[in-house]
Amino acid sequence: MHWRAMTTFDLPAVEIIAARVHPSFPEDMAVFAERQLLYPDGTRLLELDGVPSGYILSHPWHFKALPELNSLLGAIPDDADTYYLHDLALLPSARGTGAAAMIVGDILRHARAAGFATASLVAVNGSLPFWYKHGFREVAAPELAGKLASYEQAARLMAKPLT
């Protein structure tokens, strides 16, 4: 089991994994490709015995300026003030292996080294307990209620201090 840098050649596998893990949160191949192109240091692919089994997409962003689901970013803002974890997906075969904790730790170390004071994300798909375990906490953001609900009713903005 190992995480490695994602390449454009991995995008078809990422699309397949996303469709299996997040069927209620579909995103176009263009979204995955743009994230990988704009911020390759924040994209990784998990391989189990040489088989693509998970991925993470993350990048610098503005806190509380949530990217809409299935939307292109255009660019990474020069004045980004948080490190945003857009998507973490593992196939069932990779769950329980420690792979998720491994990549979250690696990505948060990357974010800290890049000078970010916080990491943030939108928790969906029953993932709140996982993110709580990794030090993320819900952020009260009533002004984002509509945008969060566009993900799902249970979606929550979460953040973690990195300093």
Residue, then its C-alpha position, 0 to 999 in steps of 0.5 A: m500500500h502506498w500513496r503517490a503523486m497523481t498524474t493525468f494518466d490516473l484520472p480515469a481511475v479517479e473517475i471510477i473510484a469517485a463514481r463508486v465511493h461518491p455516487s450522490f456527489p458526481e463530478d466531471m472528469a474536468v474537475f479532477a483534471e483541473r485540480q490535478l493541473l492547478y495544484p499537483d502537490g495536493t493530489r495523490l493516488l492510493e495503490l493497493d498491490g498496484v491497483p488504484s484504490g483511493y485518491i485525495l484532491s486538495h489545494p489552497w483556497h479562501f476560507k468559507a468560499l466553498p467551491e461548488l460541487n462539480s465546478l471548475l476553480g479557474a485558478i488557485p488564489d494568490d491570497a488563499d488563506t486556508y488549505y482546502l481538502h476537496d475530496l478523499a475517497l477510498l474503495p471498500s478494499a482500502r478502508g480499515t488499512g490506515a491509508a486515510a489517516m496516512i494521507v490526511g497526516d501527509i497532506l496536513r504536514h504539506a499544508r503546514a509547511a506551505g504556511f497555512a494556519t488552517a485546513s478546511l473541508v466540507a464533511v459529507n457522506g457520514s464522514l463527520p466522525f472521521w474528520y473529528k478524529h483528525g482534529f477538525r471541528e464544525v464551523a458555524a457558518p449560517e451564511l453558507a447554509g444554502k451552499l452546504a445544503s447543495y452538497e447534502q442536508a448533513a454537509r458541514l463546514m469543518a476546519k482545523p488549526l495547523t499552528 
